[in-house]
Amino acid sequence: MREILYFHFESCPYCQQANRWLEDLLAENPRYQAIPITRVDERKDPVLADQYDYYYVPTFYVGGRKVHEGAASREKVEAVLEQALAAEGASAG
């Protein structure tokens, strides 16, 4: 499994919705709870945020690769979590 790096900012309505879906999915599926998720508020940590290539939040990276940028649906947030889990099999070798 690979780490998720999640860029957002507090007043972004799309980020607020993505946060709710993320929390719901983590509560519903115990497999997701083991995924390491680093949340970066781009306004509070601009130095780190500037090191990554994205324009819109929410943005998700899995294992250092951008997998979603911009407004998200519940399905897209779940797909990010699934990609982090799927990487587990790929890295076990």
mmCIF file as gemmi writes it, N, C-alpha and C atoms, coordinates in Angstrom:
data_model
loop_
_atom_site.group_PDB
_atom_site.id
_atom_site.type_symbol
_atom_site.label_atom_id
_atom_site.label_alt_id
_atom_site.label_comp_id
_atom_site.label_asym_id
_atom_site.label_entity_id
_atom_site.label_seq_id
_atom_site.pdbx_PDB_ins_code
_atom_site.Cartn_x
_atom_site.Cartn_y
_atom_site.Cartn_z
_atom_site.occupancy
_atom_site.B_iso_or_equiv
_atom_site.pdbx_formal_charge
_atom_site.auth_seq_id
_atom_site.auth_asym_id
_atom_site.pdbx_PDB_model_num
ATOM 1 N N . MET Axp A 1 ? 0.851 -1.175 0 1 0 ? 1 A 1
ATOM 2 C CA . MET Axp A 1 ? 0 0 0 1 0 ? 1 A 1
ATOM 3 C C . MET Axp A 1 ? 0.892 1.232 0 1 0 ? 1 A 1
ATOM 4 N N . ARG Axp A 2 ? 0.418 2.246 -0.653 1 0 ? 2 A 1
ATOM 5 C CA . ARG Axp A 2 ? 1.197 3.48 -0.776 1 0 ? 2 A 1
ATOM 6 C C . ARG Axp A 2 ? 0.498 4.629 -0.059 1 0 ? 2 A 1
ATOM 7 N N . GLU Axp A 3 ? 1.307 5.598 0.323 1 0 ? 3 A 1
ATOM 8 C CA . GLU Axp A 3 ? 0.789 6.782 1.008 1 0 ? 3 A 1
ATOM 9 C C . GLU Axp A 3 ? -0.013 7.656 0.054 1 0 ? 3 A 1
ATOM 10 N N . ILE Axp A 4 ? -1.066 8.254 0.603 1 0 ? 4 A 1
ATOM 11 C CA . ILE Axp A 4 ? -1.836 9.27 -0.109 1 0 ? 4 A 1
ATOM 12 C C . ILE Axp A 4 ? -1.394 10.624 0.412 1 0 ? 4 A 1
ATOM 13 N N . LEU Axp A 5 ? -1.056 11.507 -0.494 1 0 ? 5 A 1
ATOM 14 C CA . LEU Axp A 5 ? -0.753 12.898 -0.17 1 0 ? 5 A 1
ATOM 15 C C . LEU Axp A 5 ? -1.933 13.707 -0.691 1 0 ? 5 A 1
ATOM 16 N N . TYR Axp A 6 ? -2.617 14.391 0.2 1 0 ? 6 A 1
ATOM 17 C CA . TYR Axp A 6 ? -3.883 15.044 -0.109 1 0 ? 6 A 1
ATOM 18 C C . TYR Axp A 6 ? -3.737 16.546 0.104 1 0 ? 6 A 1
ATOM 19 N N . PHE Axp A 7 ? -3.779 17.299 -0.998 1 0 ? 7 A 1
ATOM 20 C CA . PHE Axp A 7 ? -3.684 18.76 -0.932 1 0 ? 7 A 1
ATOM 21 C C . PHE Axp A 7 ? -5.077 19.359 -0.936 1 0 ? 7 A 1
ATOM 22 N N . HIS Axp A 8 ? -5.298 20.316 -0.037 1 0 ? 8 A 1
ATOM 23 C CA . HIS Axp A 8 ? -6.603 20.952 0.12 1 0 ? 8 A 1
ATOM 24 C C . HIS Axp A 8 ? -6.396 22.307 0.779 1 0 ? 8 A 1
ATOM 25 N N . PHE Axp A 9 ? -7.479 23.057 0.944 1 0 ? 9 A 1
ATOM 26 C CA . PHE Axp A 9 ? -7.45 24.176 1.874 1 0 ? 9 A 1
ATOM 27 C C . PHE Axp A 9 ? -8.82 24.321 2.515 1 0 ? 9 A 1
ATOM 28 N N . GLU Axp A 10 ? -8.803 24.851 3.704 1 0 ? 10 A 1
ATOM 29 C CA . GLU Axp A 10 ? -9.947 24.814 4.607 1 0 ? 10 A 1
ATOM 30 C C . GLU Axp A 10 ? -11.223 25.416 4.031 1 0 ? 10 A 1
ATOM 31 N N . SER Axp A 11 ? -11.15 26.552 3.359 1 0 ? 11 A 1
ATOM 32 C CA . SER Axp A 11 ? -12.367 27.232 2.907 1 0 ? 11 A 1
ATOM 33 C C . SER Axp A 11 ? -12.854 26.762 1.536 1 0 ? 11 A 1
ATOM 34 N N . CYS Axp A 12 ? -12.202 25.812 0.937 1 0 ? 12 A 1
ATOM 35 C CA . CYS Axp A 12 ? -12.595 25.298 -0.377 1 0 ? 12 A 1
ATOM 36 C C . CYS Axp A 12 ? -13.818 24.382 -0.235 1 0 ? 12 A 1
ATOM 37 N N . PRO Axp A 13 ? -14.943 24.726 -0.873 1 0 ? 13 A 1
ATOM 38 C CA . PRO Axp A 13 ? -16.131 23.872 -0.738 1 0 ? 13 A 1
ATOM 39 C C . PRO Axp A 13 ? -15.933 22.481 -1.344 1 0 ? 13 A 1
ATOM 40 N N . TYR Axp A 14 ? -15.15 22.38 -2.411 1 0 ? 14 A 1
ATOM 41 C CA . TYR Axp A 14 ? -14.883 21.078 -3.015 1 0 ? 14 A 1
ATOM 42 C C . TYR Axp A 14 ? -14.037 20.218 -2.078 1 0 ? 14 A 1
ATOM 43 N N . CYS Axp A 15 ? -13.124 20.847 -1.371 1 0 ? 15 A 1
ATOM 44 C CA . CYS Axp A 15 ? -12.298 20.131 -0.392 1 0 ? 15 A 1
ATOM 45 C C . CYS Axp A 15 ? -13.139 19.681 0.796 1 0 ? 15 A 1
ATOM 46 N N . GLN Axp A 16 ? -14.041 20.536 1.238 1 0 ? 16 A 1
ATOM 47 C CA . GLN Axp A 16 ? -14.91 20.175 2.354 1 0 ? 16 A 1
ATOM 48 C C . GLN Axp A 16 ? -15.739 18.948 2.006 1 0 ? 16 A 1
ATOM 49 N N . GLN Axp A 17 ? -16.249 18.895 0.77 1 0 ? 17 A 1
ATOM 50 C CA . GLN Axp A 17 ? -17.024 17.728 0.341 1 0 ? 17 A 1
ATOM 51 C C . GLN Axp A 17 ? -16.128 16.503 0.245 1 0 ? 17 A 1
ATOM 52 N N . ALA Axp A 18 ? -14.933 16.66 -0.336 1 0 ? 18 A 1
ATOM 53 C CA . ALA Axp A 18 ? -13.996 15.534 -0.433 1 0 ? 18 A 1
ATOM 54 C C . ALA Axp A 18 ? -13.63 15.023 0.958 1 0 ? 18 A 1
ATOM 55 N N . ASN Axp A 19 ? -13.464 15.936 1.924 1 0 ? 19 A 1
ATOM 56 C CA . ASN Axp A 19 ? -13.165 15.536 3.305 1 0 ? 19 A 1
ATOM 57 C C . ASN Axp A 19 ? -14.29 14.679 3.871 1 0 ? 19 A 1
ATOM 58 N N . ARG Axp A 20 ? -15.532 15.081 3.631 1 0 ? 20 A 1
ATOM 59 C CA . ARG Axp A 20 ? -16.678 14.308 4.145 1 0 ? 20 A 1
ATOM 60 C C . ARG Axp A 20 ? -16.701 12.916 3.522 1 0 ? 20 A 1
ATOM 61 N N . TRP Axp A 21 ? -16.497 12.853 2.208 1 0 ? 21 A 1
ATOM 62 C CA . TRP Axp A 21 ? -16.494 11.537 1.558 1 0 ? 21 A 1
ATOM 63 C C . TRP Axp A 21 ? -15.34 10.686 2.054 1 0 ? 21 A 1
ATOM 64 N N . LEU Axp A 22 ? -14.18 11.301 2.233 1 0 ? 22 A 1
ATOM 65 C CA . LEU Axp A 22 ? -13.021 10.565 2.726 1 0 ? 22 A 1
ATOM 66 C C . LEU Axp A 22 ? -13.307 9.993 4.11 1 0 ? 22 A 1
ATOM 67 N N . GLU Axp A 23 ? -13.842 10.804 4.994 1 0 ? 23 A 1
ATOM 68 C CA . GLU Axp A 23 ? -14.152 10.34 6.345 1 0 ? 23 A 1
ATOM 69 C C . GLU Axp A 23 ? -15.218 9.247 6.323 1 0 ? 23 A 1
ATOM 70 N N . ASP Axp A 24 ? -16.243 9.405 5.496 1 0 ? 24 A 1
ATOM 71 C CA . ASP Axp A 24 ? -17.286 8.38 5.377 1 0 ? 24 A 1
ATOM 72 C C . ASP Axp A 24 ? -16.692 7.062 4.893 1 0 ? 24 A 1
ATOM 73 N N . LEU Axp A 25 ? -15.869 7.129 3.861 1 0 ? 25 A 1
ATOM 74 C CA . LEU Axp A 25 ? -15.277 5.914 3.298 1 0 ? 25 A 1
ATOM 75 C C . LEU Axp A 25 ? -14.341 5.232 4.292 1 0 ? 25 A 1
ATOM 76 N N . LEU Axp A 26 ? -13.577 6.019 5.039 1 0 ? 26 A 1
ATOM 77 C CA . LEU Axp A 26 ? -12.689 5.448 6.06 1 0 ? 26 A 1
ATOM 78 C C . LEU Axp A 26 ? -13.501 4.744 7.15 1 0 ? 26 A 1
ATOM 79 N N . ALA Axp A 27 ? -14.645 5.325 7.506 1 0 ? 27 A 1
ATOM 80 C CA . ALA Axp A 27 ? -15.496 4.726 8.536 1 0 ? 27 A 1
ATOM 81 C C . ALA Axp A 27 ? -16.194 3.463 8.032 1 0 ? 27 A 1
ATOM 82 N N . GLU Axp A 28 ? -16.528 3.449 6.756 1 0 ? 28 A 1
ATOM 83 C CA . GLU Axp A 28 ? -17.273 2.319 6.187 1 0 ? 28 A 1
ATOM 84 C C . GLU Axp A 28 ? -16.401 1.118 5.846 1 0 ? 28 A 1
ATOM 85 N N . ASN Axp A 29 ? -15.15 1.346 5.542 1 0 ? 29 A 1
ATOM 86 C CA . ASN Axp A 29 ? -14.303 0.255 5.061 1 0 ? 29 A 1
ATOM 87 C C . ASN Axp A 29 ? -13.018 0.175 5.89 1 0 ? 29 A 1
ATOM 88 N N . PRO Axp A 30 ? -12.915 -0.798 6.777 1 0 ? 30 A 1
ATOM 89 C CA . PRO Axp A 30 ? -11.735 -0.91 7.638 1 0 ? 30 A 1
ATOM 90 C C . PRO Axp A 30 ? -10.419 -1.062 6.861 1 0 ? 30 A 1
ATOM 91 N N . ARG Axp A 31 ? -10.458 -1.589 5.645 1 0 ? 31 A 1
ATOM 92 C CA . ARG Axp A 31 ? -9.217 -1.723 4.848 1 0 ? 31 A 1
ATOM 93 C C . ARG Axp A 31 ? -8.588 -0.357 4.58 1 0 ? 31 A 1
ATOM 94 N N . TYR Axp A 32 ? -9.423 0.649 4.396 1 0 ? 32 A 1
ATOM 95 C CA . TYR Axp A 32 ? -8.918 1.987 4.085 1 0 ? 32 A 1
ATOM 96 C C . TYR Axp A 32 ? -8.22 2.638 5.279 1 0 ? 32 A 1
ATOM 97 N N . GLN Axp A 33 ? -8.57 2.225 6.479 1 0 ? 33 A 1
ATOM 98 C CA . GLN Axp A 33 ? -8.02 2.856 7.678 1 0 ? 33 A 1
ATOM 99 C C . GLN Axp A 33 ? -6.522 2.641 7.838 1 0 ? 33 A 1
ATOM 100 N N . ALA Axp A 34 ? -5.978 1.63 7.184 1 0 ? 34 A 1
ATOM 101 C CA . ALA Axp A 34 ? -4.543 1.348 7.272 1 0 ? 34 A 1
ATOM 102 C C . ALA Axp A 34 ? -3.721 2.194 6.302 1 0 ? 34 A 1
ATOM 103 N N . ILE Axp A 35 ? -4.38 2.87 5.371 1 0 ? 35 A 1
ATOM 104 C CA . ILE Axp A 35 ? -3.657 3.664 4.372 1 0 ? 35 A 1
ATOM 105 C C . ILE Axp A 35 ? -3.099 4.916 5.03 1 0 ? 35 A 1
ATOM 106 N N . PRO Axp A 36 ? -1.795 5.16 4.892 1 0 ? 36 A 1
ATOM 107 C CA . PRO Axp A 36 ? -1.248 6.403 5.427 1 0 ? 36 A 1
ATOM 108 C C . PRO Axp A 36 ? -1.679 7.582 4.552 1 0 ? 36 A 1
ATOM 109 N N . ILE Axp A 37 ? -2.318 8.568 5.175 1 0 ? 37 A 1
ATOM 110 C CA . ILE Axp A 37 ? -2.803 9.745 4.455 1 0 ? 37 A 1
ATOM 111 C C . ILE Axp A 37 ? -2.184 10.981 5.091 1 0 ? 37 A 1
ATOM 112 N N . THR Axp A 38 ? -1.448 11.734 4.29 1 0 ? 38 A 1
ATOM 113 C CA . THR Axp A 38 ? -0.892 13.002 4.745 1 0 ? 38 A 1
ATOM 114 C C . THR Axp A 38 ? -1.721 14.114 4.13 1 0 ? 38 A 1
ATOM 115 N N . ARG Axp A 39 ? -2.329 14.907 4.98 1 0 ? 39 A 1
ATOM 116 C CA . ARG Axp A 39 ? -3.174 16.014 4.525 1 0 ? 39 A 1
ATOM 117 C C . ARG Axp A 39 ? -2.351 17.299 4.587 1 0 ? 39 A 1
ATOM 118 N N . VAL Axp A 40 ? -2.31 18.003 3.465 1 0 ? 40 A 1
ATOM 119 C CA . VAL Axp A 40 ? -1.523 19.237 3.38 1 0 ? 40 A 1
ATOM 120 C C . VAL Axp A 40 ? -2.459 20.381 3.029 1 0 ? 40 A 1
ATOM 121 N N . ASP Axp A 41 ? -2.616 21.317 3.96 1 0 ? 41 A 1
ATOM 122 C CA . ASP Axp A 41 ? -3.368 22.533 3.682 1 0 ? 41 A 1
ATOM 123 C C . ASP Axp A 41 ? -2.413 23.452 2.934 1 0 ? 41 A 1
ATOM 124 N N . GLU Axp A 42 ? -2.67 23.651 1.643 1 0 ? 42 A 1
ATOM 125 C CA . GLU Axp A 42 ? -1.714 24.381 0.819 1 0 ? 42 A 1
ATOM 126 C C . GLU Axp A 42 ? -1.513 25.819 1.267 1 0 ? 42 A 1
ATOM 127 N N . ARG Axp A 43 ? -2.447 26.377 1.968 1 0 ? 43 A 1
ATOM 128 C CA . ARG Axp A 43 ? -2.293 27.753 2.453 1 0 ? 43 A 1
ATOM 129 C C . ARG Axp A 43 ? -1.462 27.811 3.73 1 0 ? 43 A 1
ATOM 130 N N . LYS Axp A 44 ? -1.425 26.71 4.47 1 0 ? 44 A 1
ATOM 131 C CA . LYS Axp A 44 ? -0.628 26.665 5.693 1 0 ? 44 A 1
ATOM 132 C C . LYS Axp A 44 ? 0.771 26.115 5.443 1 0 ? 44 A 1
ATOM 133 N N . ASP Axp A 45 ? 0.936 25.381 4.344 1 0 ? 45 A 1
ATOM 134 C CA . ASP Axp A 45 ? 2.242 24.805 4.015 1 0 ? 45 A 1
ATOM 135 C C . ASP Axp A 45 ? 2.555 25.031 2.528 1 0 ? 45 A 1
ATOM 136 N N . PRO Axp A 46 ? 2.669 26.317 2.128 1 0 ? 46 A 1
ATOM 137 C CA . PRO Axp A 46 ? 2.888 26.618 0.712 1 0 ? 46 A 1
ATOM 138 C C . PRO Axp A 46 ? 4.229 26.122 0.179 1 0 ? 46 A 1
ATOM 139 N N . VAL Axp A 47 ? 5.227 26.006 1.034 1 0 ? 47 A 1
ATOM 140 C CA . VAL Axp A 47 ? 6.538 25.533 0.577 1 0 ? 47 A 1
ATOM 141 C C . VAL Axp A 47 ? 6.419 24.098 0.07 1 0 ? 47 A 1
ATOM 142 N N . LEU Axp A 48 ? 5.747 23.241 0.821 1 0 ? 48 A 1
ATOM 143 C CA . LEU Axp A 48 ? 5.543 21.866 0.379 1 0 ? 48 A 1
ATOM 144 C C . LEU Axp A 48 ? 4.631 21.825 -0.841 1 0 ? 48 A 1
ATOM 145 N N . ALA Axp A 49 ? 3.542 22.567 -0.8 1 0 ? 49 A 1
ATOM 146 C CA . ALA Axp A 49 ? 2.585 22.557 -1.915 1 0 ? 49 A 1
ATOM 147 C C . ALA Axp A 49 ? 3.25 22.992 -3.219 1 0 ? 49 A 1
ATOM 148 N N . ASP Axp A 50 ? 4.143 23.947 -3.155 1 0 ? 50 A 1
ATOM 149 C CA . ASP Axp A 50 ? 4.818 24.439 -4.363 1 0 ? 50 A 1
ATOM 150 C C . ASP Axp A 50 ? 5.757 23.408 -4.981 1 0 ? 50 A 1
ATOM 151 N N . GLN Axp A 51 ? 6.051 22.356 -4.274 1 0 ? 51 A 1
ATOM 152 C CA . GLN Axp A 51 ? 6.928 21.311 -4.801 1 0 ? 51 A 1
ATOM 153 C C . GLN Axp A 51 ? 6.173 20.324 -5.691 1 0 ? 51 A 1
ATOM 154 N N . TYR Axp A 52 ? 4.843 20.463 -5.766 1 0 ? 52 A 1
ATOM 155 C CA . TYR Axp A 52 ? 4.019 19.537 -6.533 1 0 ? 52 A 1
ATOM 156 C C . TYR Axp A 52 ? 3.321 20.268 -7.669 1 0 ? 52 A 1
ATOM 157 N N . ASP Axp A 53 ? 3.101 19.539 -8.763 1 0 ? 53 A 1
ATOM 158 C CA . ASP Axp A 53 ? 2.525 20.1 -9.97 1 0 ? 53 A 1
ATOM 159 C C . ASP Axp A 53 ? 1.009 19.902 -9.988 1 0 ? 53 A 1
ATOM 160 N N . TYR Axp A 54 ? 0.291 20.89 -9.489 1 0 ? 54 A 1
ATOM 161 C CA . TYR Axp A 54 ? -1.165 20.873 -9.561 1 0 ? 54 A 1
ATOM 162 C C . TYR Axp A 54 ? -1.659 22.305 -9.487 1 0 ? 54 A 1
ATOM 163 N N . TYR Axp A 55 ? -2.907 22.515 -9.933 1 0 ? 55 A 1
ATOM 164 C CA . TYR Axp A 55 ? -3.492 23.858 -9.932 1 0 ? 55 A 1
ATOM 165 C C . TYR Axp A 55 ? -4.745 23.95 -9.08 1 0 ? 55 A 1
ATOM 166 N N . TYR Axp A 56 ? -5.477 22.844 -8.979 1 0 ? 56 A 1
ATOM 167 C CA . TYR Axp A 56 ? -6.764 22.855 -8.295 1 0 ? 56 A 1
ATOM 168 C C . TYR Axp A 56 ? -6.749 21.902 -7.112 1 0 ? 56 A 1
ATOM 169 N N . VAL Axp A 57 ? -7.526 22.246 -6.101 1 0 ? 57 A 1
ATOM 170 C CA . VAL Axp A 57 ? -7.728 21.357 -4.972 1 0 ? 57 A 1
ATOM 171 C C . VAL Axp A 57 ? -9.186 20.929 -4.98 1 0 ? 57 A 1
ATOM 172 N N . PRO Axp A 58 ? -9.487 19.778 -4.441 1 0 ? 58 A 1
ATOM 173 C CA . PRO Axp A 58 ? -8.58 18.815 -3.831 1 0 ? 58 A 1
ATOM 174 C C . PRO Axp A 58 ? -7.738 18.075 -4.872 1 0 ? 58 A 1
ATOM 175 N N . THR Axp A 59 ? -6.511 17.772 -4.476 1 0 ? 59 A 1
ATOM 176 C CA . THR Axp A 59 ? -5.607 16.984 -5.313 1 0 ? 59 A 1
ATOM 177 C C . THR Axp A 59 ? -5.057 15.839 -4.482 1 0 ? 59 A 1
ATOM 178 N N . PHE Axp A 60 ? -5.04 14.661 -5.092 1 0 ? 60 A 1
ATOM 179 C CA . PHE Axp A 60 ? -4.541 13.459 -4.426 1 0 ? 60 A 1
ATOM 180 C C . PHE Axp A 60 ? -3.365 12.881 -5.203 1 0 ? 60 A 1
ATOM 181 N N . TYR Axp A 61 ? -2.316 12.548 -4.485 1 0 ? 61 A 1
ATOM 182 C CA . TYR Axp A 61 ? -1.178 11.808 -5.018 1 0 ? 61 A 1
ATOM 183 C C . TYR Axp A 61 ? -1.139 10.463 -4.311 1 0 ? 61 A 1
ATOM 184 N N . VAL Axp A 62 ? -0.85 9.414 -5.054 1 0 ? 62 A 1
ATOM 185 C CA . VAL Axp A 62 ? -0.661 8.088 -4.469 1 0 ? 62 A 1
ATOM 186 C C . VAL Axp A 62 ? 0.747 7.644 -4.826 1 0 ? 62 A 1
ATOM 187 N N . GLY Axp A 63 ? 1.557 7.425 -3.799 1 0 ? 63 A 1
ATOM 188 C CA . GLY Axp A 63 ? 2.934 7.006 -4.038 1 0 ? 63 A 1
ATOM 189 C C . GLY Axp A 63 ? 3.709 8 -4.878 1 0 ? 63 A 1
ATOM 190 N N . GLY Axp A 64 ? 3.41 9.289 -4.729 1 0 ? 64 A 1
ATOM 191 C CA . GLY Axp A 64 ? 4.128 10.327 -5.457 1 0 ? 64 A 1
ATOM 192 C C . GLY Axp A 64 ? 3.592 10.634 -6.84 1 0 ? 64 A 1
ATOM 193 N N . ARG Axp A 65 ? 2.54 9.934 -7.272 1 0 ? 65 A 1
ATOM 194 C CA . ARG Axp A 65 ? 1.962 10.148 -8.611 1 0 ? 65 A 1
ATOM 195 C C . ARG Axp A 65 ? 0.58 10.781 -8.458 1 0 ? 65 A 1
ATOM 196 N N . LYS Axp A 66 ? 0.348 11.879 -9.194 1 0 ? 66 A 1
ATOM 197 C CA . LYS Axp A 66 ? -0.952 12.547 -9.12 1 0 ? 66 A 1
ATOM 198 C C . LYS Axp A 66 ? -2.012 11.651 -9.743 1 0 ? 66 A 1
ATOM 199 N N . VAL Axp A 67 ? -3.076 11.379 -8.976 1 0 ? 67 A 1
ATOM 200 C CA . VAL Axp A 67 ? -4.14 10.511 -9.47 1 0 ? 67 A 1
ATOM 201 C C . VAL Axp A 67 ? -5.49 11.226 -9.559 1 0 ? 67 A 1
ATOM 202 N N . HIS Axp A 68 ? -5.608 12.395 -8.94 1 0 ? 68 A 1
ATOM 203 C CA . HIS Axp A 68 ? -6.849 13.176 -9.059 1 0 ? 68 A 1
ATOM 204 C C . HIS Axp A 68 ? -6.567 14.635 -8.735 1 0 ? 68 A 1
ATOM 205 N N . GLU Axp A 69 ? -7.19 15.529 -9.521 1 0 ? 69 A 1
ATOM 206 C CA . GLU Axp A 69 ? -7.06 16.965 -9.287 1 0 ? 69 A 1
ATOM 207 C C . GLU Axp A 69 ? -8.393 17.637 -9.573 1 0 ? 69 A 1
ATOM 208 N N . GLY Axp A 70 ? -8.851 18.469 -8.652 1 0 ? 70 A 1
ATOM 209 C CA . GLY Axp A 70 ? -10.087 19.225 -8.85 1 0 ? 70 A 1
ATOM 210 C C . GLY Axp A 70 ? -11.27 18.599 -8.149 1 0 ? 70 A 1
ATOM 211 N N . ALA Axp A 71 ? -12.454 19.17 -8.422 1 0 ? 71 A 1
ATOM 212 C CA . ALA Axp A 71 ? -13.676 18.693 -7.777 1 0 ? 71 A 1
ATOM 213 C C . ALA Axp A 71 ? -13.792 17.183 -7.919 1 0 ? 71 A 1
ATOM 214 N N . ALA Axp A 72 ? -14.194 16.54 -6.834 1 0 ? 72 A 1
ATOM 215 C CA . ALA Axp A 72 ? -14.232 15.079 -6.806 1 0 ? 72 A 1
ATOM 216 C C . ALA Axp A 72 ? -15.628 14.591 -6.454 1 0 ? 72 A 1
ATOM 217 N N . SER Axp A 73 ? -15.921 13.405 -6.89 1 0 ? 73 A 1
ATOM 218 C CA . SER Axp A 73 ? -17.142 12.71 -6.481 1 0 ? 73 A 1
ATOM 219 C C . SER Axp A 73 ? -16.747 11.684 -5.42 1 0 ? 73 A 1
ATOM 220 N N . ARG Axp A 74 ? -17.732 11.126 -4.776 1 0 ? 74 A 1
ATOM 221 C CA . ARG Axp A 74 ? -17.465 10.066 -3.801 1 0 ? 74 A 1
ATOM 222 C C . ARG Axp A 74 ? -16.724 8.913 -4.482 1 0 ? 74 A 1
ATOM 223 N N . GLU Axp A 75 ? -17.136 8.599 -5.702 1 0 ? 75 A 1
ATOM 224 C CA . GLU Axp A 75 ? -16.515 7.505 -6.452 1 0 ? 75 A 1
ATOM 225 C C . GLU Axp A 75 ? -15.046 7.794 -6.752 1 0 ? 75 A 1
ATOM 226 N N . LYS Axp A 76 ? -14.732 9.034 -7.039 1 0 ? 76 A 1
ATOM 227 C CA . LYS Axp A 76 ? -13.341 9.381 -7.334 1 0 ? 76 A 1
ATOM 228 C C . LYS Axp A 76 ? -12.473 9.305 -6.082 1 0 ? 76 A 1
ATOM 229 N N . VAL Axp A 77 ? -13.027 9.734 -4.949 1 0 ? 77 A 1
ATOM 230 C CA . VAL Axp A 77 ? -12.269 9.623 -3.697 1 0 ? 77 A 1
ATOM 231 C C . VAL Axp A 77 ? -12.056 8.152 -3.363 1 0 ? 77 A 1
ATOM 232 N N . GLU Axp A 78 ? -13.068 7.343 -3.571 1 0 ? 78 A 1
ATOM 233 C CA . GLU Axp A 78 ? -12.93 5.909 -3.322 1 0 ? 78 A 1
ATOM 234 C C . GLU Axp A 78 ? -11.895 5.29 -4.27 1 0 ? 78 A 1
ATOM 235 N N . ALA Axp A 79 ? -11.864 5.756 -5.513 1 0 ? 79 A 1
ATOM 236 C CA . ALA Axp A 79 ? -10.882 5.247 -6.474 1 0 ? 79 A 1
ATOM 237 C C . ALA Axp A 79 ? -9.462 5.564 -6.027 1 0 ? 79 A 1
ATOM 238 N N . VAL Axp A 80 ? -9.262 6.729 -5.409 1 0 ? 80 A 1
ATOM 239 C CA . VAL Axp A 80 ? -7.944 7.082 -4.879 1 0 ? 80 A 1
ATOM 240 C C . VAL Axp A 80 ? -7.55 6.087 -3.787 1 0 ? 80 A 1
ATOM 241 N N . LEU Axp A 81 ? -8.47 5.808 -2.878 1 0 ? 81 A 1
ATOM 242 C CA . LEU Axp A 81 ? -8.196 4.853 -1.806 1 0 ? 81 A 1
ATOM 243 C C . LEU Axp A 81 ? -7.889 3.469 -2.371 1 0 ? 81 A 1
ATOM 244 N N . GLU Axp A 82 ? -8.647 3.067 -3.374 1 0 ? 82 A 1
ATOM 245 C CA . GLU Axp A 82 ? -8.416 1.757 -3.993 1 0 ? 82 A 1
ATOM 246 C C . GLU Axp A 82 ? -7.045 1.701 -4.672 1 0 ? 82 A 1
ATOM 247 N N . GLN Axp A 83 ? -6.628 2.796 -5.301 1 0 ? 83 A 1
ATOM 248 C CA . GLN Axp A 83 ? -5.308 2.825 -5.929 1 0 ? 83 A 1
ATOM 249 C C . GLN Axp A 83 ? -4.206 2.678 -4.893 1 0 ? 83 A 1
ATOM 250 N N . ALA Axp A 84 ? -4.402 3.298 -3.736 1 0 ? 84 A 1
ATOM 251 C CA . ALA Axp A 84 ? -3.403 3.166 -2.666 1 0 ? 84 A 1
ATOM 252 C C . ALA Axp A 84 ? -3.327 1.718 -2.189 1 0 ? 84 A 1
ATOM 253 N N . LEU Axp A 85 ? -4.47 1.058 -2.087 1 0 ? 85 A 1
ATOM 254 C CA . LEU Axp A 85 ? -4.476 -0.343 -1.676 1 0 ? 85 A 1
ATOM 255 C C . LEU Axp A 85 ? -3.893 -1.248 -2.752 1 0 ? 85 A 1
ATOM 256 N N . ALA Axp A 86 ? -4.229 -0.998 -4.003 1 0 ? 86 A 1
ATOM 257 C CA . ALA Axp A 86 ? -3.755 -1.827 -5.101 1 0 ? 86 A 1
ATOM 258 C C . ALA Axp A 86 ? -2.244 -1.785 -5.212 1 0 ? 86 A 1
ATOM 259 N N . ALA Axp A 87 ? -1.649 -0.692 -4.822 1 0 ? 87 A 1
ATOM 260 C CA . ALA Axp A 87 ? -0.197 -0.56 -4.876 1 0 ? 87 A 1
ATOM 261 C C . ALA Axp A 87 ? 0.472 -1.538 -3.929 1 0 ? 87 A 1
ATOM 262 N N . GLU Axp A 88 ? -0.277 -2.049 -2.947 1 0 ? 88 A 1
ATOM 263 C CA . GLU Axp A 88 ? 0.281 -3.003 -1.982 1 0 ? 88 A 1
ATOM 264 C C . GLU Axp A 88 ? 0.8 -4.247 -2.69 1 0 ? 88 A 1
ATOM 265 N N . GLY Axp A 89 ? -0.002 -4.784 -3.608 1 0 ? 89 A 1
ATOM 266 C CA . GLY Axp A 89 ? 0.415 -5.963 -4.332 1 0 ? 89 A 1
ATOM 267 C C . GLY Axp A 89 ? 1.588 -5.685 -5.251 1 0 ? 89 A 1
ATOM 268 N N . ALA Axp A 90 ? 1.613 -4.493 -5.831 1 0 ? 90 A 1
ATOM 269 C CA . ALA Axp A 90 ? 2.682 -4.121 -6.76 1 0 ? 90 A 1
ATOM 270 C C . ALA Axp A 90 ? 4.027 -3.933 -6.047 1 0 ? 90 A 1
ATOM 271 N N . SER Axp A 91 ? 3.981 -3.499 -4.787 1 0 ? 91 A 1
ATOM 272 C CA . SER Axp A 91 ? 5.233 -3.226 -4.083 1 0 ? 91 A 1
ATOM 273 C C . SER Axp A 91 ? 5.764 -4.43 -3.309 1 0 ? 91 A 1
ATOM 274 N N . ALA Axp A 92 ? 5.017 -5.513 -3.292 1 0 ? 92 A 1
ATOM 275 C CA . ALA Axp A 92 ? 5.418 -6.678 -2.508 1 0 ? 92 A 1
ATOM 276 C C . ALA Axp A 92 ? 6.283 -7.625 -3.368 1 0 ? 92 A 1
ATOM 277 N N . GLY Axp A 93 ? 7.396 -7.164 -3.845 1 0 ? 93 A 1
ATOM 278 C CA . GLY Axp A 93 ? 8.136 -8.099 -4.632 1 0 ? 93 A 1
ATOM 279 C C . GLY Axp A 93 ? 9.522 -7.757 -4.818 1 0 ? 93 A 1
